[in-house]
Amino acid sequence: MKAGIFFTGTGPILILTAYEALDNPRLIEKLLAKGIKKFIAYEVSEEKVKEKYGMKYKVILGDLRQTDDLRVLDYDGHHVFYNFSFEDLGDPIFYES
C-alpha cells in the first residue's frame, strides 16, 4: 500500500493506492479519468498517515479492493498541506499530460 500527496490544480489531495509506485501508468490512467492531468506527487509514510488519520484511514483502507485500487483519503487541501511536514515527503514525481 502506498500513500501519496498529490499537488493538483485544485490543491493537494491525499491518496491511498494498491499500486507499487505513484507514477504507475495504471494509476495515472485513473487520475486522468478523474480529470487530474498534471500533478506533483510525494510519497508519504503509510505509518505517518495511519498516525494522523486513525479510524478514517482504517475505514478507507478496508474499502480498498483489488478492482478499486485508488482511494482519496483527504481532499481538503488546507488540511492535507498542514497535516504533514516537508520532512515527511519523499522525492517529487512530476507528471503532465
CYANA upper distance limits for C-alpha pairs under 8 A (distance plus 0.5 A):
  1 MET  CA     16 LEU  CA      7.48
  1 MET  CA     17 THR  CA      6.34
  1 MET  CA     18 ALA  CA      5.34
  1 MET  CA     19 TYR  CA      7.42
  1 MET  CA     20 GLU  CA      7.57
  1 MET  CA     46 GLU  CA      8.03
  2 LYS  CA     16 LEU  CA      6.26
  2 LYS  CA     17 THR  CA      5.83
  2 LYS  CA     18 ALA  CA      6.85
  2 LYS  CA     19 TYR  CA      7.40
  2 LYS  CA     20 GLU  CA      7.15
  2 LYS  CA     21 ALA  CA      7.72
  2 LYS  CA     22 LEU  CA      8.07
  2 LYS  CA     43 GLU  CA      7.73
  2 LYS  CA     44 VAL  CA      8.32
  2 LYS  CA     45 SER  CA      8.35
  2 LYS  CA     46 GLU  CA      7.09
  3 ALA  CA     14 LEU  CA      7.60
  3 ALA  CA     15 ILE  CA      6.14
  3 ALA  CA     16 LEU  CA      5.07
  3 ALA  CA     17 THR  CA      6.93
  3 ALA  CA     43 GLU  CA      6.35
  3 ALA  CA     44 VAL  CA      6.08
  3 ALA  CA     45 SER  CA      7.18
  3 ALA  CA     46 GLU  CA      6.33
  3 ALA  CA     49 VAL  CA      7.96
  4 GLY  CA     14 LEU  CA      6.23
  4 GLY  CA     15 ILE  CA      5.83
  4 GLY  CA     16 LEU  CA      7.13
  4 GLY  CA     22 LEU  CA      7.57
  4 GLY  CA     41 ALA  CA      6.86
  4 GLY  CA     42 TYR  CA      5.89
  4 GLY  CA     43 GLU  CA      4.74
  4 GLY  CA     44 VAL  CA      5.87
  5 ILE  CA     12 PRO  CA      6.81
  5 ILE  CA     13 ILE  CA      6.13
  5 ILE  CA     14 LEU  CA      5.08
  5 ILE  CA     15 ILE  CA      6.86
  5 ILE  CA     41 ALA  CA      6.03
  5 ILE  CA     42 TYR  CA      5.77
  5 ILE  CA     43 GLU  CA      6.91
  5 ILE  CA     44 VAL  CA      7.52
  5 ILE  CA     80 VAL  CA      8.21
  6 PHE  CA     12 PRO  CA      5.83
  6 PHE  CA     13 ILE  CA      5.84
  6 PHE  CA     14 LEU  CA      6.89
  6 PHE  CA     15 ILE  CA      7.89
  6 PHE  CA     39 PHE  CA      6.65
  6 PHE  CA     40 ILE  CA      6.21
  6 PHE  CA     41 ALA  CA      4.76
  6 PHE  CA     42 TYR  CA      7.04
  7 PHE  CA     11 GLY  CA      6.02
  7 PHE  CA     12 PRO  CA      4.65
  7 PHE  CA     13 ILE  CA      7.09
  7 PHE  CA     39 PHE  CA      5.92
  7 PHE  CA     40 ILE  CA      5.65
  7 PHE  CA     41 ALA  CA      6.64
  8 THR  CA     12 PRO  CA      6.35
  8 THR  CA     13 ILE  CA      8.13
  8 THR  CA     36 ILE  CA      7.42
  8 THR  CA     38 LYS  CA      6.89
  8 THR  CA     39 PHE  CA      5.30
  8 THR  CA     40 ILE  CA      7.43
  9 GLY  CA     36 ILE  CA      8.45
  9 GLY  CA     38 LYS  CA      7.89
  9 GLY  CA     39 PHE  CA      7.96
 10 THR  CA     77 GLY  CA      8.49
 11 GLY  CA     77 GLY  CA      5.71
 12 PRO  CA     75 TYR  CA      7.50
 12 PRO  CA     76 ASP  CA      8.03
 12 PRO  CA     77 GLY  CA      5.18
 12 PRO  CA     78 HIS  CA      8.28
 12 PRO  CA     80 VAL  CA      6.93
 12 PRO  CA     81 PHE  CA      7.12
 13 ILE  CA     72 VAL  CA      7.53
 13 ILE  CA     73 LEU  CA      8.21
 13 ILE  CA     74 ASP  CA      6.24
 13 ILE  CA     75 TYR  CA      5.07
 13 ILE  CA     76 ASP  CA      7.29
 13 ILE  CA     77 GLY  CA      6.43
 13 ILE  CA     80 VAL  CA      6.94
 14 LEU  CA     72 VAL  CA      6.39
 14 LEU  CA     73 LEU  CA      5.95
 14 LEU  CA     74 ASP  CA      5.54
 14 LEU  CA     75 TYR  CA      6.95
 14 LEU  CA     80 VAL  CA      7.09
 15 ILE  CA     70 LEU  CA      7.50
 15 ILE  CA     71 ARG  CA      6.15
 15 ILE  CA     72 VAL  CA      4.94
 15 ILE  CA     73 LEU  CA      6.00
 15 ILE  CA     74 ASP  CA      7.70
 16 LEU  CA     61 LEU  CA      8.25
 16 LEU  CA     70 LEU  CA      6.42
 16 LEU  CA     71 ARG  CA      5.67
 16 LEU  CA     72 VAL  CA      6.79
 16 LEU  CA     73 LEU  CA      7.07
 17 THR  CA     69 ASP  CA      5.91
 17 THR  CA     70 LEU  CA      5.07
 17 THR  CA     71 ARG  CA      6.85
 18 ALA  CA     66 GLN  CA      8.21
 18 ALA  CA     69 ASP  CA      5.64
 18 ALA  CA     70 LEU  CA      7.30
 19 TYR  CA     24 ASN  CA      7.26
 19 TYR  CA     27 LEU  CA      7.48
 19 TYR  CA     69 ASP  CA      7.64
 20 GLU  CA     24 ASN  CA      7.78
 22 LEU  CA     27 LEU  CA      7.59
 22 LEU  CA     41 ALA  CA      7.68
 22 LEU  CA     43 GLU  CA      7.74
 22 LEU  CA     93 ILE  CA      8.18
 23 ASP  CA     27 LEU  CA      7.42
 23 ASP  CA     28 ILE  CA      7.04
 23 ASP  CA     93 ILE  CA      7.57
 24 ASN  CA     28 ILE  CA      6.79
 25 PRO  CA     29 GLU  CA      6.67
 26 ARG  CA     30 LYS  CA      6.91
 27 LEU  CA     31 LEU  CA      6.80
 27 LEU  CA     70 LEU  CA      8.09
 28 ILE  CA     32 LEU  CA      6.56
 29 GLU  CA     33 ALA  CA      6.72
 30 LYS  CA     34 LYS  CA      6.95
 30 LYS  CA     70 LEU  CA      8.48
 31 LEU  CA     35 GLY  CA      6.97
 31 LEU  CA     36 ILE  CA      5.66
 31 LEU  CA     37 LYS  CA      7.71
 32 LEU  CA     36 ILE  CA      5.43
 32 LEU  CA     37 LYS  CA      5.89
 37 LYS  CA     95 TYR  CA      8.19
 37 LYS  CA     96 GLU  CA      6.48
 37 LYS  CA     97 SER  CA      6.04
 38 LYS  CA     94 PHE  CA      8.36
 38 LYS  CA     95 TYR  CA      5.93
 38 LYS  CA     96 GLU  CA      4.79
 38 LYS  CA     97 SER  CA      6.84
 39 PHE  CA     94 PHE  CA      6.58
 39 PHE  CA     95 TYR  CA      5.89
 39 PHE  CA     96 GLU  CA      7.13
 40 ILE  CA     92 PRO  CA      6.79
 40 ILE  CA     93 ILE  CA      5.98
 40 ILE  CA     94 PHE  CA      5.14
 40 ILE  CA     95 TYR  CA      6.90
 41 ALA  CA     92 PRO  CA      6.16
 41 ALA  CA     93 ILE  CA      5.53
 41 ALA  CA     94 PHE  CA      7.11
 42 TYR  CA     89 LEU  CA      6.05
 42 TYR  CA     90 GLY  CA      5.75
 42 TYR  CA     91 ASP  CA      6.52
 42 TYR  CA     92 PRO  CA      5.57
 42 TYR  CA     93 ILE  CA      6.90
 43 GLU  CA     89 LEU  CA      6.48
 43 GLU  CA     90 GLY  CA      5.53
 43 GLU  CA     91 ASP  CA      7.75
 43 GLU  CA     92 PRO  CA      8.40
 44 VAL  CA     48 LYS  CA      7.70
 44 VAL  CA     49 VAL  CA      7.88
 44 VAL  CA     88 ASP  CA      6.53
 44 VAL  CA     89 LEU  CA      5.85
 44 VAL  CA     90 GLY  CA      6.72
 45 SER  CA     49 VAL  CA      6.91
 45 SER  CA     88 ASP  CA      7.75
 46 GLU  CA     50 LYS  CA      6.67
 47 GLU  CA     51 GLU  CA      6.64
 48 LYS  CA     52 LYS  CA      6.70
 49 VAL  CA     53 TYR  CA      6.37
 49 VAL  CA     54 GLY  CA      8.36
 49 VAL  CA     57 TYR  CA      7.87
 50 LYS  CA     54 GLY  CA      5.74
 50 LYS  CA     57 TYR  CA      6.46
 50 LYS  CA     58 LYS  CA      8.31
 52 LYS  CA     83 ASN  CA      7.96
 53 TYR  CA     57 TYR  CA      5.87
 54 GLY  CA     58 LYS  CA      7.16
 55 MET  CA     59 VAL  CA      6.66
 56 LYS  CA     60 ILE  CA      6.66
 56 LYS  CA     73 LEU  CA      8.23
 57 TYR  CA     61 LEU  CA      6.42
 57 TYR  CA     73 LEU  CA      7.51
 58 LYS  CA     62 GLY  CA      6.41
 59 VAL  CA     63 ASP  CA      6.94
 60 ILE  CA     64 LEU  CA      7.04
 60 ILE  CA     71 ARG  CA      7.53
 60 ILE  CA     73 LEU  CA      7.22
 64 LEU  CA     68 ASP  CA      6.50
 64 LEU  CA     69 ASP  CA      6.50
 64 LEU  CA     70 LEU  CA      7.66
 64 LEU  CA     71 ARG  CA      7.45
 65 ARG  CA     69 ASP  CA      6.48
 74 ASP  CA     79 HIS  CA      8.39
 74 ASP  CA     80 VAL  CA      7.19
 75 TYR  CA     80 VAL  CA      7.86
 76 ASP  CA     80 VAL  CA      6.68
 77 GLY  CA     81 PHE  CA      6.44
 78 HIS  CA     82 TYR  CA      6.73
 79 HIS  CA     83 ASN  CA      6.30
 80 VAL  CA     84 PHE  CA      7.34
 84 PHE  CA     88 ASP  CA      6.69
 84 PHE  CA     89 LEU  CA      8.35
 85 SER  CA     89 LEU  CA      7.76
